[in-house]
């Protein structure tokens, strides 16, 4: 009998609603896959197997089972969001190991829709960096386990890419959904500000952090996004107007080069969209030279706020330094002038173009290594060198996606990024569907023992 592990969320939910399979049977298949594979992947900090089986049975007995959009679908939750009855450690030894009394609103919405929370996934300490490792584990890219899954939603991305769950919840403050999605061959969307409830840490990194889904198909992405946003993101049929798409290959951050696989992926994706009837042309956004400084100030200041009530002696050195640097910028970051200036500078570009197409990353991810034991500057340089394309869209608060496209020389996935002005989530999803249909990607990594 074929396992339900590796099937899409849409397929699972439909089968559960039709009572072709029970939520317990679906969950059991996924738990077996986690037991077999996660020791090599490192996706989960904790797997709540017994509690999840009880929850699966509760879903099966619900009177509204036939209407549940995520009926019986196993999901993973990033370990900086509250799951009732579980601690959320945020990748740190300094956070309390105290069970949460209530679900975070996004987790509550997933459960109300019929999803079953399998466990909480690994993150770097305080979700600061674009690699995922620390005292609770190291998340590796299932396509190439010598490399990090990325961060900070690295465990969530690894769980989906390995087929341990069909969907996972993460969040994105400087690229923390898009970076691991790009590494692991997933599709994700960082929604624009206010589309999905945030409530991440102490102030959402000044409103830059957004919760969002990680999935293997755009259909599944739409399904989970609709639940998280409590809105209709179902696919719209019918003809769509051609979009004006700007293609940008240069790094937004001065001095950062972009490797050939990522520029090639963007050029090829641009060709696919041009053949589909869209108006595609090269155009570089007018990023200010100060963008790197602005990004660093906001990145570190967000950590300074999140670390302020924690015991510094229990934080990794790179985290302590990051927070100490950020304390110097708290006043200017809270004023919001730099972000307002960036939005004003980029808005005219998005009146001339509907969508921006860029690489998701500048190069493949760093090796899976104990980065939390290395120096702060070494971490900063490694992160900046491979992920310069994501931070601008947290600073503006505008929606941005990462979509699998092409492959690296190692065989791991490559990816492109789509960005739109506020309120264009549907336009981004529609373009992602076109790329998926015209240039499909492999949904999950083959297990190491089957390569």
C-alpha positions as CSV (number, residue, x, y, z in Angstrom):
1,X,0.0,0.0,0.0
2,X,1.3,3.5,-1.0
3,X,2.3,5.7,1.9
4,X,0.4,9.0,2.4
5,X,3.8,10.6,3.3
6,X,4.9,12.5,0.2
7,X,1.4,13.3,-1.0
8,X,0.2,16.9,-1.3
9,X,-1.9,18.6,1.4
10,X,-4.7,19.0,-1.1
11,X,-4.7,15.3,-1.9
12,X,-4.6,14.3,1.8
13,X,-7.4,16.7,2.8
14,X,-9.7,15.5,0.0
15,X,-9.2,11.9,0.9
16,X,-9.8,12.5,4.6
17,X,-13.0,14.5,3.8
18,X,-14.2,11.6,1.6
19,X,-13.3,9.1,4.4
20,X,-10.9,7.2,2.0
21,X,-8.3,7.4,4.8
22,X,-8.4,8.4,8.4
23,X,-6.3,11.3,9.9
24,X,-4.6,8.7,12.2
25,X,-3.5,6.6,9.2
26,X,-2.2,9.7,7.4
27,X,-0.3,10.8,10.5
28,X,1.1,7.3,11.2
29,X,2.7,7.3,7.7
30,X,4.3,10.7,8.3
31,X,5.5,9.7,11.8
32,X,7.2,6.6,10.3
33,X,8.9,8.7,7.7
34,X,10.1,11.2,10.4
35,X,11.5,8.3,12.5
36,X,13.3,6.9,9.4
37,X,14.8,10.1,8.0
38,X,14.9,13.0,10.5
39,X,18.1,11.8,12.2
40,X,19.9,12.8,8.9
41,X,17.8,15.9,8.2
42,X,17.4,17.5,11.6
43,X,14.1,19.2,10.9
44,X,12.4,18.8,14.3
45,X,13.3,20.0,17.7
46,X,10.5,18.0,19.1
47,X,8.0,15.5,17.6
48,X,4.7,15.3,19.5
49,X,3.7,11.9,18.3
50,X,1.4,10.8,21.1
51,X,-0.4,14.2,21.3
52,X,-0.7,14.4,17.5
53,X,-2.4,11.0,17.3
54,X,-5.0,12.1,19.8
55,X,-5.5,15.2,17.8
56,X,-5.8,13.2,14.6
57,X,-8.6,11.1,16.2
58,X,-10.3,14.3,17.3
59,X,-10.3,15.6,13.7
60,X,-11.8,12.4,12.5
61,X,-14.8,12.8,14.9
62,X,-15.5,16.4,14.0
63,X,-19.0,17.0,12.7
64,X,-17.7,19.5,10.2
65,X,-15.1,17.1,8.7
66,X,-16.5,17.3,5.2
67,X,-15.9,21.1,5.2
68,X,-12.4,21.3,6.6
69,X,-9.9,22.7,4.1
70,X,-6.9,21.0,5.9
71,X,-8.7,17.8,7.1
72,X,-6.1,15.5,8.6
73,X,-3.2,17.3,7.1
74,X,0.0,17.0,9.2
75,X,1.8,20.3,9.6
76,X,5.0,21.4,11.3
77,X,5.4,24.7,13.2
78,X,8.4,26.9,13.5
79,X,9.8,26.9,17.1
80,X,9.2,30.6,17.7
81,X,5.4,30.3,17.6
82,X,3.2,29.0,20.5
83,X,1.7,25.5,20.3
84,X,-0.6,24.8,23.2
85,X,1.0,22.4,25.7
86,X,4.5,22.7,24.1
87,X,7.4,25.0,24.9
88,X,8.8,27.2,22.1
89,X,12.5,27.6,22.7
90,X,13.3,29.8,19.7
91,X,16.5,27.9,19.1
92,X,18.0,29.0,22.4
93,X,19.2,27.7,25.8
94,X,18.2,31.1,27.3
95,X,14.4,30.7,26.7
96,X,12.1,29.1,29.3
97,X,11.1,25.4,28.8
98,X,7.5,26.3,29.7
99,X,4.5,24.8,27.9
100,X,2.4,27.4,26.1
101,X,-1.1,27.9,27.5
102,X,-2.6,28.9,24.2
103,X,-1.9,28.4,20.5
104,X,-0.6,31.3,18.4
105,X,-3.4,32.7,16.3
106,X,-1.9,31.1,13.1
107,X,-1.6,27.7,14.8
108,X,-5.2,28.0,16.1
109,X,-6.4,28.7,12.5
110,X,-4.5,25.7,11.2
111,X,-6.1,23.5,13.8
112,X,-9.5,24.9,13.2
113,X,-9.1,24.0,9.6
114,X,-8.4,20.4,10.5
115,X,-4.6,20.3,10.5
116,X,-2.7,18.2,12.9
117,X,0.5,19.7,14.5
118,X,3.2,17.1,14.3
119,X,6.0,19.0,16.0
120,X,8.1,22.1,16.3
121,X,11.0,22.7,14.0
122,X,14.6,23.8,14.5
123,X,15.6,27.4,14.1
124,X,18.9,29.3,14.8
125,X,19.0,31.1,18.1
126,X,16.3,33.8,18.2
127,X,15.7,33.2,14.5
128,X,18.6,35.6,13.7
129,X,20.6,33.9,10.9
130,X,20.2,32.4,7.5
131,X,21.6,29.0,8.7
132,X,19.9,26.7,11.2
133,X,22.0,25.2,13.9
134,X,22.4,25.5,17.7
135,X,21.8,23.8,21.0
136,X,18.6,22.1,19.8
137,X,19.9,20.7,16.5
138,X,21.1,21.4,12.9
139,X,18.7,21.5,10.0
140,X,20.2,20.2,6.8
141,X,19.1,20.5,3.2
142,X,17.4,17.2,2.3
143,X,18.7,17.6,-1.3
144,X,22.3,18.0,-0.1
145,X,22.8,17.2,3.6
146,X,26.3,18.6,3.5
147,X,24.6,22.1,3.3
148,X,22.4,24.0,5.7
149,X,18.7,24.1,5.0
150,X,18.9,27.9,5.5
151,X,17.3,30.0,8.1
152,X,15.7,30.9,10.0
153,X,12.7,28.7,9.1
154,X,15.3,26.0,8.2
155,X,13.7,23.1,10.1
156,X,10.3,23.9,8.7
157,X,11.7,23.9,5.1
158,X,13.7,20.7,5.7
159,X,10.6,18.9,7.0
160,X,8.6,19.7,3.9
161,X,11.4,19.1,1.4
162,X,12.1,15.7,3.0
163,X,8.4,14.7,2.8
164,X,8.1,14.5,6.6
165,X,5.0,16.8,6.4
166,X,3.3,18.3,3.4
167,X,3.1,21.8,4.9
168,X,4.9,23.8,7.5
169,X,4.5,27.2,9.1
170,X,7.4,29.6,9.2
171,X,8.0,33.3,9.3
172,X,10.2,35.9,7.5
173,X,11.9,38.9,9.0
174,X,14.8,39.3,6.6
175,X,14.2,36.4,4.3
176,X,13.6,33.6,6.8
177,X,10.9,31.9,4.6
178,X,12.4,32.6,1.2
179,X,16.0,31.6,2.0
180,X,15.3,28.0,3.2
181,X,12.6,27.6,0.6
182,X,15.1,28.5,-2.1
183,X,17.7,26.1,-0.7
184,X,15.2,23.2,-0.3
185,X,13.2,23.5,-3.5
186,X,10.0,24.8,-2.0
187,X,7.5,27.4,-2.9
188,X,6.7,30.1,-0.3
189,X,5.2,33.5,0.0
190,X,6.1,36.2,2.5
191,X,2.8,38.1,2.5
192,X,2.5,41.8,2.6
193,X,2.1,43.5,5.9
194,X,-1.2,42.8,7.6
195,X,-2.3,39.9,5.3
196,X,-1.6,37.2,7.9
197,X,-1.5,37.9,11.7
198,X,2.1,38.3,12.9
199,X,2.7,38.4,16.7
200,X,6.3,37.2,16.4
201,X,8.5,37.9,19.3
202,X,8.5,41.4,20.8
203,X,7.0,43.6,18.0
204,X,7.6,41.5,14.9
205,X,11.0,43.1,14.3
206,X,9.4,46.5,14.0
207,X,6.7,45.1,11.7
208,X,9.1,43.5,9.2
209,X,8.3,39.9,10.2
210,X,5.4,38.0,8.6
211,X,4.1,34.5,9.1
212,X,3.6,32.3,6.0
213,X,3.4,28.8,4.5
214,X,6.0,26.5,3.1
215,X,4.8,24.0,0.5
216,X,5.7,21.8,-2.5
217,X,3.0,23.1,-4.9
218,X,1.3,26.4,-5.5
219,X,-2.0,24.7,-4.9
220,X,-0.9,23.7,-1.4
221,X,0.5,27.2,-0.8
222,X,-2.8,28.8,-1.7
223,X,-4.6,26.3,0.6
224,X,-2.5,27.1,3.6
225,X,-2.3,30.8,2.9
226,X,-6.1,31.1,2.8
227,X,-6.3,29.4,6.2
228,X,-3.6,31.6,7.8
229,X,-5.1,34.8,6.3
230,X,-8.7,33.8,6.9
231,X,-9.3,34.8,3.3
232,X,-10.0,33.3,-0.1
233,X,-6.8,32.5,-2.0
234,X,-8.3,29.8,-4.1
235,X,-7.1,29.7,-7.7
236,X,-9.0,32.0,-10.1
237,X,-9.9,30.5,-13.5
238,X,-10.1,32.5,-16.7
239,X,-7.8,34.5,-18.7
240,X,-5.4,36.9,-17.0
241,X,-3.9,40.1,-18.3
242,X,-0.2,40.1,-19.3
243,X,2.0,41.5,-16.6
244,X,4.9,44.0,-16.9
245,X,7.8,42.1,-15.4
246,X,11.1,43.7,-14.6
247,X,14.1,41.3,-14.6
248,X,16.9,42.3,-12.2
249,X,20.2,40.4,-11.8
250,X,22.4,42.7,-9.7
251,X,22.6,42.3,-5.9
252,X,20.7,45.0,-4.0
253,X,23.7,45.1,-1.6
254,X,26.9,46.7,-3.0
255,X,29.8,44.4,-3.4
256,X,27.9,41.1,-3.4
257,X,28.3,39.0,-6.5
258,X,25.7,36.7,-7.9
259,X,26.7,33.2,-9.1
260,X,25.9,31.9,-12.6
261,X,23.3,29.3,-11.6
262,X,21.1,32.0,-10.1
263,X,21.5,34.4,-13.0
264,X,20.8,31.6,-15.4
265,X,17.7,30.6,-13.5
266,X,16.3,34.2,-13.7
267,X,17.1,34.5,-17.4
268,X,15.4,31.2,-18.1
269,X,12.3,32.0,-16.0
270,X,12.1,35.4,-17.8
271,X,12.1,33.5,-21.1
272,X,9.3,31.2,-19.9
273,X,7.2,34.1,-18.8
274,X,7.8,36.1,-22.0
275,X,6.7,33.1,-24.1
276,X,3.6,33.0,-22.0
277,X,2.7,36.5,-23.2
278,X,4.0,38.7,-20.4
279,X,6.0,41.9,-21.1
280,X,9.4,41.2,-19.8
281,X,12.4,43.5,-19.8
282,X,15.7,44.1,-17.9
283,X,15.3,46.8,-15.2
284,X,17.2,47.2,-12.0
285,X,15.4,48.8,-9.0
286,X,16.9,52.0,-7.7
287,X,18.3,50.5,-4.5
288,X,20.1,53.1,-2.4
289,X,23.8,52.6,-1.6
290,X,22.8,52.8,2.0
291,X,20.6,49.7,1.8
292,X,23.3,47.4,3.4
293,X,23.6,49.7,6.4
294,X,19.8,50.0,6.7
295,X,19.4,46.3,6.6
296,X,22.1,45.7,9.2
297,X,20.6,48.3,11.6
298,X,17.1,46.7,11.4
299,X,18.4,43.2,11.6
300,X,20.5,43.8,14.7
301,X,17.9,46.0,16.4
302,X,15.2,43.4,16.1
303,X,17.5,40.9,17.9
304,X,18.3,43.5,20.6
305,X,14.6,43.7,21.4
306,X,14.1,40.0,21.4
307,X,17.1,39.4,23.6
308,X,16.5,42.1,26.2
309,X,14.8,39.8,28.8
310,X,17.1,36.8,28.3
311,X,20.2,35.8,30.3
312,X,23.2,36.9,28.1
313,X,25.3,34.2,29.6
314,X,23.0,31.6,28.1
315,X,23.1,33.1,24.6
316,X,25.6,32.1,21.9
317,X,28.3,34.7,21.4
318,X,27.2,35.6,17.9
319,X,23.7,36.4,19.3
320,X,25.1,38.5,22.1
321,X,27.2,40.6,19.7
322,X,24.3,40.9,17.3
323,X,22.0,42.2,20.0
324,X,24.7,44.6,21.4
325,X,25.3,46.1,17.9
326,X,21.5,46.5,17.5
327,X,21.0,48.4,20.7
328,X,22.9,51.3,19.2
329,X,20.3,51.6,16.5
330,X,17.0,51.1,18.4
331,X,16.0,54.8,18.4
332,X,16.5,55.4,14.7
333,X,15.0,52.1,13.7
334,X,11.9,52.7,15.8
335,X,11.4,56.1,14.1
336,X,10.8,54.2,10.8
337,X,12.3,57.0,8.6
338,X,14.7,54.7,6.7
339,X,11.9,52.3,5.7
340,X,9.7,55.1,4.6
341,X,12.5,56.5,2.5
342,X,13.1,53.1,0.9
343,X,9.4,52.7,0.1
344,X,9.2,56.2,-1.5
345,X,12.3,55.4,-3.6
346,X,11.0,52.1,-4.9
347,X,7.3,52.9,-5.4
348,X,7.8,54.7,-8.8
349,X,9.6,51.5,-10.1
350,X,6.5,49.5,-9.3
351,X,4.3,51.9,-11.2
352,X,6.3,51.1,-14.3
353,X,6.4,47.4,-13.6
354,X,3.9,45.1,-12.1
355,X,6.3,42.4,-10.8
356,X,10.0,42.2,-10.1
357,X,11.8,38.9,-11.0
358,X,15.2,38.4,-9.3
359,X,17.3,35.5,-8.0
360,X,16.2,34.2,-4.7
361,X,19.8,33.8,-3.5
362,X,23.2,34.8,-4.8
363,X,24.9,31.5,-4.3
364,X,24.3,28.1,-2.7
365,X,23.9,27.9,1.0
366,X,26.9,27.5,3.4
367,X,27.9,24.1,4.7
368,X,26.0,22.6,7.6
369,X,28.4,23.4,10.4
370,X,28.4,24.7,13.9
371,X,27.9,28.3,12.8
372,X,26.6,29.2,16.3
373,X,30.1,28.6,17.6
374,X,31.8,30.8,15.1
375,X,32.4,34.6,15.3
376,X,29.7,37.2,14.7
377,X,31.5,38.8,11.7
378,X,32.1,35.5,10.0
379,X,28.3,34.7,10.3
380,X,27.4,38.2,9.0
381,X,29.7,37.8,5.9
382,X,28.4,34.3,5.1
383,X,24.8,35.3,5.4
384,X,25.2,38.5,3.4
385,X,27.2,36.8,0.6
386,X,24.4,34.3,-0.2
387,X,21.2,36.0,0.6
388,X,21.2,39.7,-0.4
389,X,17.9,39.7,-2.4
390,X,15.4,39.1,0.4
391,X,15.9,42.0,3.0
392,X,14.5,44.9,0.9
393,X,11.0,43.5,0.9
394,X,10.9,43.1,4.7
395,X,12.0,46.7,5.0
396,X,9.2,47.8,2.6
397,X,6.6,45.4,3.9
398,X,5.7,44.2,0.4
399,X,4.9,40.7,-0.7
400,X,7.6,38.4,-2.1
401,X,7.8,34.8,-3.2
402,X,10.5,32.2,-3.7
403,X,9.8,29.6,-6.5
404,X,12.0,26.6,-7.4
405,X,13.5,27.0,-10.9
406,X,16.5,25.0,-12.3
407,X,19.2,23.3,-10.4
408,X,22.7,23.9,-9.0
409,X,25.7,21.8,-10.2
410,X,25.3,19.6,-7.1
411,X,21.7,18.7,-8.2
412,X,20.1,20.7,-5.4
413,X,17.4,23.1,-6.4
414,X,17.9,26.7,-7.6
415,X,15.2,29.4,-7.2
416,X,13.9,32.7,-8.3
417,X,12.1,35.5,-6.4
418,X,8.9,37.4,-7.4
419,X,8.1,40.7,-5.7
420,X,5.0,42.9,-6.0
421,X,3.6,46.1,-4.6
422,X,1.2,45.9,-1.6
423,X,-1.9,43.8,-2.3
424,X,-0.5,41.8,-5.2
425,X,-0.3,38.4,-3.5
426,X,-2.7,37.0,-6.1
427,X,-0.6,38.3,-9.0
428,X,2.5,36.6,-7.6
429,X,0.6,33.3,-7.0
430,X,-0.7,33.4,-10.6
431,X,2.8,33.9,-12.0
432,X,4.1,31.1,-9.8
433,X,1.4,28.8,-11.1
434,X,2.5,29.6,-14.7
435,X,6.1,28.8,-13.9
436,X,5.0,25.6,-12.1
437,X,2.9,24.5,-15.1
438,X,5.5,25.4,-17.8
439,X,8.6,24.5,-15.9
440,X,7.6,22.0,-13.2
441,X,9.9,21.1,-10.3
442,X,10.5,17.9,-8.3
443,X,8.4,18.2,-5.1
444,X,10.5,16.4,-2.5
445,X,14.1,15.2,-2.2
446,X,14.7,11.5,-2.6
447,X,15.8,9.9,0.7
448,X,19.6,9.6,0.9
449,X,19.3,5.8,0.9
450,X,17.5,5.9,-2.4
451,X,19.9,8.1,-4.4
